[in-house]
Amino acid sequence: MVGLELQRELAARGKRNLESYTNVRIEEGDGATFDPGECDAMLVNCGVTHPQAIWLDRLREGGRLVFADHDGNESDARSRLND
């Protein structure tokens, strides 16, 4: 599992709190440009107007992408299945 946090302090805290888990990696960065490698699933926990191309490119066949779709007026949860 890869977690991504934009804020340096929160990323550092996440790394400390999860360091005992060998299957978890926390990175600091911007989700619009971060390359997580190939993924079976992605949960994007920020409001966006559309999925980023890199998210769709890195989603494996049959993978799932869940994100909050925000159009400036309201937010809806959206899910995409990559087949």
Backbone as CSV, one residue per row, in Angstrom:
resi,resn,N_x,N_y,N_z,CA_x,CA_y,CA_z,C_x,C_y,C_z
1,MET,0.829,-1.149,0.000,0.000,0.000,0.000,0.894,1.238,0.000
2,VAL,0.499,2.215,-0.781,1.216,3.474,-0.831,0.255,4.574,-0.401
3,GLY,0.678,5.355,0.575,-0.081,6.528,0.997,0.661,7.771,0.554
4,LEU,-0.070,8.769,0.129,0.544,10.014,-0.325,-0.055,11.178,0.452
5,GLU,0.804,12.047,0.943,0.360,13.216,1.711,1.081,14.445,1.180
6,LEU,0.334,15.498,0.939,0.897,16.739,0.423,1.678,17.504,1.481
7,GLN,1.193,17.493,2.708,1.822,18.271,3.778,2.975,17.484,4.412
8,ARG,4.136,18.109,4.458,5.355,17.461,4.950,5.188,16.899,6.366
9,GLU,4.608,17.683,7.269,4.472,17.244,8.668,3.570,16.019,8.788
10,LEU,2.478,16.009,8.044,1.572,14.863,8.110,2.190,13.624,7.472
11,ALA,2.945,13.806,6.394,3.639,12.671,5.781,4.638,12.074,6.757
12,ALA,5.388,12.915,7.446,6.364,12.432,8.428,5.673,11.688,9.563
13,ARG,4.562,12.215,10.034,3.808,11.541,11.106,3.290,10.190,10.624
14,GLY,2.761,10.151,9.412,2.283,8.892,8.852,3.385,7.854,8.743
15,LYS,4.558,8.283,8.298,5.704,7.365,8.208,6.051,6.793,9.572
16,ARG,6.097,7.658,10.582,6.421,7.198,11.944,5.362,6.227,12.457
17,ASN,4.096,6.577,12.273,3.014,5.755,12.814,2.885,4.400,12.123
18,LEU,3.312,4.309,10.880,3.117,3.075,10.117,4.409,2.325,9.813
19,GLU,5.515,2.757,10.412,6.812,2.171,10.077,6.916,0.678,10.399
20,SER,6.102,0.167,11.283,6.174,-1.260,11.627,5.494,-2.144,10.577
21,TYR,4.770,-1.553,9.654,4.091,-2.311,8.602,4.992,-2.369,7.368
22,THR,5.451,-3.563,7.030,6.386,-3.707,5.913,5.711,-3.552,4.550
23,ASN,4.400,-3.635,4.504,3.688,-3.531,3.225,3.078,-2.141,3.017
24,VAL,3.498,-1.155,3.820,2.963,0.207,3.723,4.115,1.179,3.489
25,ARG,3.906,2.084,2.544,4.883,3.132,2.256,4.161,4.465,2.200
26,ILE,4.654,5.461,2.920,4.077,6.801,2.908,5.039,7.724,2.166
27,GLU,4.517,8.461,1.213,5.311,9.402,0.432,4.754,10.808,0.622
28,GLU,5.613,11.789,0.427,5.191,13.191,0.444,5.173,13.676,-0.994
29,GLY,4.082,14.319,-1.400,4.043,14.833,-2.763,2.650,15.238,-3.195
30,ASP,2.573,15.628,-4.448,1.344,16.092,-5.073,0.742,14.948,-5.870
31,GLY,-0.498,14.601,-5.580,-1.158,13.487,-6.245,-1.349,13.675,-7.738
32,ALA,-1.318,14.902,-8.213,-1.493,15.153,-9.643,-0.280,14.699,-10.453
33,THR,0.882,14.601,-9.804,2.101,14.235,-10.526,2.781,12.990,-9.967
34,PHE,2.345,12.502,-8.829,2.962,11.343,-8.185,2.681,10.078,-8.984
35,ASP,3.706,9.270,-9.197,3.556,7.999,-9.892,3.641,6.867,-8.869
36,PRO,2.506,6.241,-8.541,2.505,5.182,-7.536,2.943,3.822,-8.071
37,GLY,3.160,3.720,-9.357,3.377,2.419,-9.967,2.023,1.791,-10.254
38,GLU,2.020,0.585,-10.793,0.754,-0.070,-11.102,-0.029,-0.347,-9.825
39,CYS,-1.348,-0.150,-9.894,-2.211,-0.292,-8.714,-3.429,-1.144,-9.030
40,ASP,-3.845,-1.916,-8.038,-5.106,-2.644,-8.124,-6.273,-1.743,-7.761
41,ALA,-6.009,-0.786,-6.866,-7.067,0.120,-6.413,-6.440,1.432,-5.954
42,MET,-7.213,2.505,-6.102,-6.799,3.824,-5.621,-7.987,4.487,-4.941
43,LEU,-7.723,5.079,-3.789,-8.694,5.906,-3.094,-8.096,7.295,-3.025
44,VAL,-8.724,8.236,-3.687,-8.249,9.611,-3.710,-9.127,10.391,-2.740
45,ASN,-8.516,10.888,-1.671,-9.264,11.541,-0.601,-9.074,13.059,-0.651
46,CYS,-9.397,13.627,-1.793,-9.398,15.080,-1.956,-10.394,15.392,-3.069
47,GLY,-10.924,16.579,-3.068,-11.877,16.955,-4.108,-11.165,17.293,-5.403
48,VAL,-11.572,16.668,-6.479,-11.006,16.944,-7.795,-12.141,17.105,-8.800
49,THR,-11.853,17.753,-9.907,-12.874,17.920,-10.941,-12.861,16.778,-11.947
50,HIS,-11.766,16.008,-11.971,-11.649,14.873,-12.874,-10.456,14.012,-12.428
51,PRO,-10.465,12.741,-12.799,-9.308,11.909,-12.455,-8.100,12.324,-13.290
52,GLN,-6.930,12.282,-12.683,-5.698,12.602,-13.391,-5.338,11.456,-14.347
53,ALA,-4.731,11.791,-15.466,-4.357,10.785,-16.469,-3.433,9.719,-15.876
54,ILE,-2.509,10.131,-15.012,-1.567,9.159,-14.435,-2.299,8.139,-13.562
55,TRP,-3.382,8.551,-12.898,-4.148,7.600,-12.090,-4.734,6.521,-12.997
56,LEU,-5.318,6.928,-14.091,-5.945,5.974,-15.011,-4.891,5.102,-15.697
57,ASP,-3.758,5.696,-16.046,-2.686,4.939,-16.693,-2.117,3.867,-15.777
58,ARG,-2.054,4.125,-14.484,-1.425,3.202,-13.537,-2.395,2.191,-12.931
59,LEU,-3.671,2.310,-13.226,-4.675,1.386,-12.714,-4.650,0.104,-13.551
60,ARG,-4.418,-1.016,-12.897,-4.372,-2.295,-13.602,-5.753,-2.644,-14.165
61,GLU,-5.746,-3.528,-15.147,-7.008,-4.012,-15.706,-7.837,-4.622,-14.581
62,GLY,-9.094,-4.242,-14.493,-9.969,-4.707,-13.417,-9.816,-3.914,-12.133
63,GLY,-8.897,-2.922,-12.128,-8.661,-2.111,-10.939,-9.783,-1.121,-10.688
64,ARG,-9.818,-0.572,-9.495,-10.859,0.375,-9.105,-10.248,1.691,-8.646
65,LEU,-10.893,2.766,-9.057,-10.513,4.116,-8.654,-11.726,4.766,-8.017
66,VAL,-11.566,5.253,-6.787,-12.639,5.951,-6.090,-12.116,7.332,-5.726
67,PHE,-12.910,8.374,-6.061,-12.482,9.740,-5.764,-13.698,10.617,-5.534
68,ALA,-13.478,11.748,-4.874,-14.537,12.728,-4.647,-14.544,13.680,-5.829
69,ASP,-15.639,13.679,-6.564,-15.794,14.527,-7.745,-16.384,15.854,-7.287
70,HIS,-15.615,16.919,-7.408,-16.052,18.225,-6.915,-16.149,19.194,-8.083
71,ASP,-17.345,19.719,-8.324,-17.530,20.640,-9.450,-17.613,22.100,-9.015
72,GLY,-17.280,22.397,-7.776,-17.358,23.765,-7.277,-18.629,24.038,-6.490
73,ASN,-19.646,23.226,-6.707,-20.916,23.406,-6.006,-21.212,22.279,-5.030
74,GLU,-20.867,21.089,-5.409,-21.139,19.932,-4.556,-20.127,18.842,-4.854
75,SER,-20.038,17.894,-3.961,-19.127,16.768,-4.153,-19.921,15.470,-4.176
76,ASP,-19.522,14.572,-5.039,-20.120,13.241,-5.127,-18.996,12.233,-5.193
77,ALA,-19.219,11.087,-4.595,-18.241,10.012,-4.723,-18.421,9.365,-6.083
78,ARG,-17.326,9.119,-6.772,-17.350,8.468,-8.075,-16.452,7.246,-8.013
79,SER,-16.827,6.250,-8.751,-16.029,5.038,-8.825,-15.817,4.697,-10.287
80,ARG,-14.652,4.192,-10.605,-14.361,3.794,-11.980,-13.714,2.430,-11.936
81,LEU,-14.196,1.561,-12.782,-13.628,0.223,-12.935,-12.853,0.213,-14.242
82,ASN,-11.614,-0.192,-14.184,-10.755,-0.207,-15.382,-10.813,-1.587,-16.020
83,ASP,-11.655,-1.744,-17.061,-11.637,-3.012,-17.794,-11.371,-2.833,-19.248
